[in-house]
Amino acid sequence: MSEPTSKKPADAEQAFATRTIHAGQSPDPTTGAIMPPIYATSTFVQQSPGVHKGFDYGRSHNPTRFALERCVADLEGGAQAFAFASGLAAIATVLELVDAGAHIVSGDDVYGGTFRLFERVRKASAGHRFSFVDLTDPVRLKAALTPETKLVWVETPTNPLLGIADLAALAELAHDAGALLVVDNTFATPYLQSPLGLGADVIVHSTTKYCGGHSDVIGGALVVADGVSVPWLGTLDGVEQTGGTELAERIAYHQNAIGAVPGPLDAWLVQRGLKTLAVRMDRHCDNAERVAAFLLEHPRVARVLYPGLPDHPGHAIAARQMRRFGGMISFRVAGGVEGALTVCKRASVFTLAESLGGVESLIEHPGRMTHASVAGSVLEVPEDLIRLSVGLEDAADLIADLDQALP
């Protein structure tokens, strides 16, 4: 089971940037090392059977992982956080909360890997039923909810169309229907958006992205709100739960039982990345705003999708529930798919690669890369769409690169 994490920062007055550096850790008491040690061990010595220092086996307990989990919980304002070997491992663990045949409402613009897991794996293996709807319109969620709905799954901003959902409105509707609201906060990060404060029950992160921030680690995380009781969870380890069970308790059980946890080095790398999250995100946002303004005026660009632009349909909601508007931009180009592919091939400072959130700028064609799995489905993305992860390079160099790449 995962070690309990603090519900609040040690000093509630500390700013976010301070907490990224100090939350969840303290100097090593044995050596005084200022950085958390990497506990590269699979097992721990016991004084006698069942008597130990709080650690028995590496899958269940690891001090390096616990330090990361405490930090992530603090930054998201959650009761407890859980680290996983990948973002998809975290998503799969959330799905273990619901029984076979349960109904789940998902946004109709989500990461291709999320859709693949939902529609191609869990639908077949567990009989889960999914409704994919436009969650930027709360009315559509209300129409999609049924008595069997257990989860409402939303990304905001969405991937790759950068749609914005009103989290407070979705939380109210989900809770009225007896469902949990799960928010993938990967694009926004804990620095730009706090879903738990808007009513979400579970936050999902691919920590591979902005949390790690350096394109050198794969990881995921879940964060749960304080005191969430779920009457429909049923049994835990063969024991019937009455009056609901704590959500954190159930996720901790599945994290240990399924075992898709990160190794200590991966946990350490993500926590190291978090230390610079605030300063990195400010630079990502600065650069993205300048790139979006350039694209908006370019004659070969048909449409720019960036919530920081005043004409974005979700701009007012994003301004209300986000600190800033993020480092992700999508845009559509003249010339259809061939025009989009040409831009991707000609870019040089923007590197053609999947993923996002690293210090380097990336360009990709979602239809053939990250979202190839949604081809032919209701989630199919436009063939002339390009997605940018705007990095930390000089903004003038990024704009010059896009200028020469656009045909």
TIKOL-239127 format. One record per residue (C-alpha): residue in three letters; x, y, z. Coordinates in Angstrom, 3 decimals. Example, Ala and Ser with C-alpha at 12.3 -4.5 7.8 and 13.67 -1.06 7.14 Angstrom:
% TIKOL-239127
> ALA/12.300/-4.500/7.800
> SER/13.670/-1.060/7.140
***
This chain:
% TIKOL-239127
> MET/0.000/0.000/0.000
> SER/1.135/3.557/-0.627
> GLU/2.253/5.732/2.252
> PRO/-0.286/8.412/3.275
> THR/0.586/11.833/1.916
> SER/0.044/15.178/3.526
> LYS/-3.233/16.932/2.790
> LYS/-1.713/20.425/2.822
> PRO/1.736/21.937/2.447
> ALA/3.684/22.235/5.675
> ASP/3.332/26.012/5.389
> ALA/0.039/26.966/3.760
> GLU/1.488/30.399/2.960
> GLN/4.259/29.030/0.774
> ALA/3.937/29.799/-2.920
> PHE/3.702/27.115/-5.598
> ALA/7.275/27.626/-6.826
> THR/8.590/27.139/-3.293
> ARG/6.598/23.966/-2.818
> THR/7.884/22.425/-6.070
> ILE/11.348/22.461/-4.518
> HIS/10.569/21.450/-0.946
> ALA/7.234/19.601/-0.788
> GLY/7.392/15.938/0.156
> GLN/11.059/15.819/1.029
> SER/13.636/16.812/3.598
> PRO/17.422/16.352/3.750
> ASP/18.472/12.752/4.231
> PRO/18.741/12.219/8.022
> THR/21.684/9.808/7.697
> THR/23.996/11.774/5.425
> GLY/22.465/15.237/5.188
> ALA/22.131/14.889/1.399
> ILE/19.938/17.751/0.203
> MET/18.442/15.746/-2.670
> PRO/16.214/12.703/-2.040
> PRO/18.269/9.504/-2.333
> ILE/17.510/6.956/-5.033
> TYR/16.591/3.847/-3.066
> ALA/17.556/1.233/-5.661
> THR/16.463/-1.826/-3.724
> SER/13.861/-4.503/-4.333
> THR/13.409/-5.543/-0.717
> PHE/14.026/-4.373/2.856
> VAL/15.418/-6.177/5.907
> GLN/12.906/-7.170/8.581
> GLN/13.816/-7.471/12.264
> SER/11.415/-10.393/12.617
> PRO/8.580/-11.673/10.413
> GLY/6.250/-8.747/9.763
> VAL/8.302/-6.332/11.892
> HIS/10.168/-3.710/9.860
> LYS/10.747/0.023/9.462
> GLY/7.671/0.617/7.321
> PHE/9.142/-0.890/4.167
> ASP/8.988/-4.520/3.143
> TYR/9.017/-4.899/-0.666
> GLY/9.875/-2.523/-3.487
> ARG/6.624/-2.838/-5.420
> SER/4.625/-1.896/-2.340
> HIS/6.957/0.609/-0.716
> ASN/9.867/2.754/-1.840
> PRO/11.013/5.974/-0.141
> THR/11.961/7.648/-3.438
> ARG/8.508/6.983/-4.880
> PHE/6.845/8.147/-1.692
> ALA/8.761/11.440/-1.865
> LEU/7.444/11.995/-5.408
> GLU/3.899/11.094/-4.384
> ARG/3.963/13.510/-1.457
> CYS/5.181/16.289/-3.746
> VAL/2.541/15.693/-6.432
> ALA/-0.243/15.510/-3.840
> ASP/0.913/18.798/-2.352
> LEU/1.124/20.591/-5.697
> GLU/-2.368/19.449/-6.703
> GLY/-3.878/20.159/-3.273
> GLY/-4.877/16.507/-2.954
> ALA/-5.213/14.109/-0.059
> GLN/-2.966/11.489/-1.628
> ALA/-1.077/10.812/-4.848
> PHE/0.031/7.587/-6.496
> ALA/2.894/7.200/-8.971
> PHE/2.785/4.781/-11.901
> ALA/5.097/3.488/-14.589
> SER/3.278/5.474/-17.319
> GLY/0.287/7.708/-17.843
> LEU/-1.627/4.816/-19.377
> ALA/-0.851/2.651/-16.338
> ALA/-2.454/5.343/-14.208
> ILE/-5.497/5.493/-16.500
> ALA/-5.872/1.708/-16.486
> THR/-5.823/1.719/-12.683
> VAL/-8.671/4.234/-12.551
> LEU/-10.744/1.900/-14.717
> GLU/-10.271/-0.824/-12.099
> LEU/-12.570/1.187/-9.841
> VAL/-15.652/0.271/-11.887
> ASP/-17.321/-3.087/-12.376
> ALA/-17.653/-4.878/-15.695
> GLY/-20.365/-3.338/-17.828
> ALA/-20.175/0.079/-16.184
> HIS/-20.938/3.176/-18.248
> ILE/-18.283/5.877/-18.669
> VAL/-18.759/9.249/-20.339
> SER/-15.593/10.541/-21.999
> GLY/-14.797/13.679/-23.901
> ASP/-14.790/13.262/-27.669
> ASP/-11.341/14.835/-27.982
> VAL/-8.825/12.872/-25.923
> TYR/-5.369/11.400/-26.317
> GLY/-5.346/8.571/-28.849
> GLY/-3.880/6.115/-26.330
> THR/-6.741/6.856/-23.926
> PHE/-9.284/6.145/-26.659
> ARG/-7.476/2.930/-27.622
> LEU/-7.514/1.687/-24.030
> PHE/-11.179/2.584/-23.611
> GLU/-12.639/1.412/-26.888
> ARG/-10.281/-1.349/-28.044
> VAL/-9.248/-2.921/-24.734
> ARG/-11.676/-2.302/-21.865
> LYS/-14.795/-2.442/-24.002
> ALA/-13.831/-5.944/-25.091
> SER/-12.219/-7.276/-21.908
> ALA/-14.485/-5.771/-19.253
> GLY/-17.617/-4.841/-21.167
> HIS/-17.288/-1.190/-20.206
> ARG/-19.605/1.038/-22.193
> PHE/-18.270/4.387/-23.358
> SER/-20.089/7.462/-24.620
> PHE/-17.844/10.027/-26.314
> VAL/-19.408/13.475/-26.166
> ASP/-18.370/17.109/-26.442
> LEU/-17.687/17.979/-22.805
> THR/-16.974/21.599/-23.630
> ASP/-20.796/21.827/-23.530
> PRO/-22.163/20.717/-20.109
> VAL/-25.607/20.207/-21.620
> ARG/-24.233/17.309/-23.649
> LEU/-22.905/15.655/-20.521
> LYS/-26.302/15.944/-18.854
> ALA/-27.905/14.214/-21.840
> ALA/-25.302/11.419/-21.846
> LEU/-25.532/10.493/-18.150
> THR/-27.417/7.314/-17.196
> PRO/-28.088/5.544/-13.875
> GLU/-25.174/3.223/-14.759
> THR/-22.643/6.048/-15.320
> LYS/-19.772/5.691/-12.882
> LEU/-17.058/7.944/-14.341
> VAL/-16.951/11.168/-16.322
> TRP/-13.563/11.480/-18.047
> VAL/-12.384/14.836/-19.320
> GLU/-9.233/16.499/-20.614
> THR/-8.974/20.278/-20.474
> PRO/-7.306/21.591/-22.532
> THR/-8.077/18.658/-24.798
> ASN/-5.604/16.759/-26.935
> PRO/-5.165/17.738/-29.752
> LEU/-7.909/20.328/-30.443
> LEU/-7.294/22.400/-27.288
> GLY/-10.927/22.504/-26.217
> ILE/-11.791/23.887/-22.783
> ALA/-14.294/22.300/-20.386
> ASP/-15.961/24.039/-17.449
> LEU/-14.802/21.752/-14.633
> ALA/-17.066/23.177/-11.941
> ALA/-20.140/22.652/-14.126
> LEU/-19.096/19.103/-15.079
> ALA/-18.380/18.216/-11.437
> GLU/-21.846/19.289/-10.349
> LEU/-23.536/17.243/-13.065
> ALA/-21.367/14.169/-12.451
> HIS/-21.925/14.220/-8.701
> ASP/-25.683/14.702/-9.073
> ALA/-25.651/11.490/-11.137
> GLY/-23.540/9.619/-8.556
> ALA/-20.480/9.548/-10.819
> LEU/-16.868/10.547/-10.237
> LEU/-15.242/13.317/-12.264
> VAL/-11.765/12.304/-13.502
> VAL/-9.646/15.077/-15.035
> ASP/-6.547/14.526/-17.139
> ASN/-4.517/17.590/-16.143
> THR/-1.434/16.732/-18.212
> PHE/-1.615/19.710/-20.592
> ALA/-2.370/22.258/-17.871
> THR/-0.106/20.876/-15.093
> PRO/-0.664/21.609/-11.396
> TYR/0.864/25.042/-11.944
> LEU/-1.761/26.263/-14.401
> GLN/-4.916/24.492/-13.177
> SER/-6.251/22.967/-9.945
> PRO/-9.103/20.579/-10.843
> LEU/-9.679/19.325/-7.282
> GLY/-10.526/22.858/-6.211
> LEU/-13.152/22.942/-8.973
> GLY/-14.844/19.732/-7.830
> ALA/-12.885/16.939/-9.534
> ASP/-12.450/13.660/-7.638
> VAL/-9.377/12.241/-9.400
> ILE/-6.594/13.909/-11.378
> VAL/-4.550/12.011/-13.961
> HIS/-1.089/12.989/-15.158
> SER/1.286/11.633/-17.687
> THR/4.326/12.755/-15.704
> THR/6.349/11.949/-18.824
> LYS/5.274/15.361/-20.070
> TYR/5.538/18.683/-18.227
> CYS/6.059/17.219/-14.746
> GLY/9.255/15.444/-15.829
> GLY/9.848/18.130/-18.401
> HIS/13.048/16.848/-20.041
> SER/11.930/13.988/-22.334
> ASP/14.002/11.490/-20.355
> VAL/11.483/9.538/-18.269
> ILE/8.139/7.731/-18.618
> GLY/5.679/8.001/-15.750
> GLY/2.146/8.646/-14.579
> ALA/0.306/9.776/-11.475
> LEU/-3.130/9.876/-9.887
> VAL/-4.190/12.405/-7.262
> VAL/-7.379/12.074/-5.236
> ALA/-9.428/14.643/-3.373
> ASP/-9.803/14.490/0.374
> GLY/-12.515/12.283/1.844
> VAL/-14.165/11.004/-1.341
> SER/-16.485/8.142/-0.405
> VAL/-17.884/5.966/-3.180
> PRO/-20.858/3.755/-2.185
> TRP/-20.852/1.746/-5.417
> LEU/-17.278/0.452/-5.104
> GLY/-18.528/-2.816/-3.603
> THR/-15.855/-5.117/-2.192
> LEU/-12.210/-4.594/-1.368
> ASP/-9.947/-7.639/-0.940
> GLY/-13.014/-9.818/-0.418
> VAL/-14.452/-7.627/2.338
> GLU/-17.797/-5.953/1.699
> GLN/-17.676/-2.184/2.120
> THR/-20.688/-0.531/3.707
> GLY/-21.490/3.143/3.556
> GLY/-18.895/3.739/0.853
> THR/-15.146/3.371/0.853
> GLU/-12.409/5.940/0.658
> LEU/-11.310/6.452/-2.932
> ALA/-7.657/6.768/-1.928
> GLU/-7.832/3.413/-0.130
> ARG/-9.121/1.690/-3.252
> ILE/-6.537/3.227/-5.575
> ALA/-3.745/2.371/-3.131
> TYR/-4.962/-1.219/-3.109
> HIS/-4.958/-1.456/-6.903
> GLN/-1.594/0.282/-7.239
> ASN/-0.050/-2.408/-5.086
> ALA/-2.094/-5.349/-6.394
> ILE/-1.539/-4.558/-10.071
> GLY/2.003/-3.330/-9.568
> ALA/2.471/-0.882/-12.447
> VAL/4.743/1.324/-10.349
> PRO/7.781/3.357/-11.439
> GLY/11.287/2.354/-10.517
> PRO/13.160/4.573/-8.062
> LEU/15.273/6.269/-10.747
> ASP/12.160/7.187/-12.745
> ALA/10.486/8.550/-9.609
> TRP/13.607/10.576/-8.827
> LEU/13.758/12.028/-12.354
> VAL/10.129/13.165/-12.235
> GLN/10.620/14.792/-8.846
> ARG/13.739/16.547/-10.125
> GLY/11.704/17.845/-13.066
> LEU/8.982/19.157/-10.776
> LYS/11.478/21.434/-9.046
> THR/11.560/23.705/-12.110
> LEU/7.911/23.291/-13.154
> ALA/6.855/26.855/-12.311
> VAL/9.687/28.584/-14.126
> ARG/9.443/26.244/-17.100
> MET/5.703/26.703/-17.478
> ASP/6.016/30.473/-17.459
> ARG/8.530/30.253/-20.328
> HIS/6.389/27.685/-22.196
> CYS/3.427/30.063/-21.928
> ASP/5.450/33.140/-22.934
> ASN/6.720/31.397/-26.059
> ALA/3.355/29.849/-26.942
> GLU/1.643/33.227/-26.797
> ARG/4.149/34.698/-29.247
> VAL/3.980/31.682/-31.585
> ALA/0.162/31.722/-31.555
> ALA/0.130/35.429/-32.419
> PHE/2.485/34.779/-35.349
> LEU/0.418/31.876/-36.679
> LEU/-2.787/33.892/-36.382
> GLU/-1.448/36.404/-38.927
> HIS/0.144/33.922/-41.339
> PRO/-1.683/33.666/-44.695
> ARG/-1.053/29.898/-44.989
> VAL/-2.630/29.129/-41.631
> ALA/-6.358/28.449/-41.807
> ARG/-7.078/28.309/-38.064
> VAL/-5.163/28.554/-34.795
> LEU/-6.357/26.573/-31.755
> TYR/-4.981/28.147/-28.582
> PRO/-7.104/28.996/-25.523
> GLY/-5.101/32.170/-24.924
> LEU/-6.547/33.775/-28.050
> PRO/-9.595/35.969/-27.334
> ASP/-11.605/34.375/-30.162
> HIS/-11.102/30.827/-28.833
> PRO/-14.556/29.514/-27.807
> GLY/-13.227/28.436/-24.419
> HIS/-11.137/31.522/-23.724
> ALA/-13.367/32.964/-20.988
> ILE/-13.555/29.646/-19.101
> ALA/-9.812/29.087/-19.450
> ALA/-9.136/32.583/-18.135
> ARG/-11.316/31.808/-15.127
> GLN/-9.968/28.367/-14.198
> MET/-6.357/28.484/-15.411
> ARG/-3.394/30.600/-14.282
> ARG/-2.209/30.930/-17.901
> PHE/-3.011/29.183/-21.176
> GLY/-0.260/26.581/-21.569
> GLY/2.432/25.640/-24.039
> MET/0.390/23.577/-26.521
> ILE/-0.854/24.961/-29.845
> SER/-2.653/23.244/-32.697
> PHE/-3.281/24.797/-36.087
> ARG/-4.717/23.901/-39.461
> VAL/-2.903/24.749/-42.666
> ALA/-3.846/25.408/-46.250
> GLY/-3.157/22.522/-48.614
> GLY/-4.809/19.743/-46.646
> VAL/-2.840/16.749/-45.440
> GLU/0.031/17.336/-47.862
> GLY/0.396/20.899/-46.636
> ALA/0.501/19.707/-43.026
> LEU/3.045/16.987/-43.764
> THR/5.239/19.464/-45.630
> VAL/5.350/21.816/-42.641
> CYS/6.240/18.934/-40.315
> LYS/9.061/17.795/-42.607
> ARG/10.516/21.265/-43.191
> ALA/10.635/22.335/-39.547
> SER/14.062/22.058/-37.923
> VAL/14.066/23.880/-34.571
> PHE/10.718/22.209/-33.967
> THR/11.666/18.520/-33.896
> LEU/9.315/16.016/-35.542
> ALA/8.470/13.643/-32.711
> GLU/5.620/12.411/-30.554
> SER/5.115/13.433/-26.919
> LEU/5.141/16.940/-25.463
> GLY/6.060/19.032/-22.466
> GLY/9.845/18.808/-22.716
> VAL/12.278/21.686/-22.840
> GLU/12.622/21.220/-26.610
> SER/9.927/22.246/-29.089
> LEU/8.171/19.407/-30.923
> ILE/5.953/19.317/-34.004
> GLU/3.725/16.442/-35.032
> HIS/0.878/15.387/-37.312
> PRO/-1.745/13.940/-34.925
> GLY/-3.624/12.095/-37.662
> ARG/-0.584/9.944/-38.468
> MET/1.157/9.989/-35.102
> THR/-0.363/10.388/-31.622
> HIS/-3.964/10.010/-32.788
> ALA/-3.624/7.396/-35.514
> SER/-5.652/5.008/-33.339
> VAL/-8.769/7.195/-33.615
> ALA/-8.860/7.112/-37.428
> GLY/-12.323/6.180/-38.643
> SER/-13.927/6.832/-35.250
> VAL/-15.959/9.742/-33.910
> LEU/-12.678/11.109/-32.527
> GLU/-10.902/11.293/-35.885
> VAL/-8.859/14.498/-36.128
> PRO/-8.638/16.810/-39.176
> GLU/-5.999/15.696/-41.662
> ASP/-4.632/19.233/-42.009
> LEU/-4.007/19.554/-38.257
> ILE/-0.539/20.166/-36.786
> ARG/0.200/20.075/-33.046
> LEU/3.032/22.020/-31.451
> SER/4.615/21.538/-28.058
> VAL/6.270/24.922/-27.658
> GLY/9.532/24.565/-25.757
> LEU/11.989/26.860/-24.030
> GLU/14.094/28.007/-26.992
> ASP/14.214/31.670/-27.989
> ALA/10.784/32.606/-29.332
> ALA/12.275/34.449/-32.299
> ASP/13.997/31.254/-33.461
> LEU/10.763/29.278/-33.134
> ILE/8.836/31.819/-35.173
> ALA/11.536/31.963/-37.855
> ASP/11.482/28.173/-38.105
> LEU/7.724/28.050/-38.598
> ASP/7.905/30.896/-41.111
> GLN/10.338/28.974/-43.324
> ALA/8.437/25.693/-42.859
> LEU/5.048/26.990/-43.949
> PRO/4.759/26.468/-47.714
***
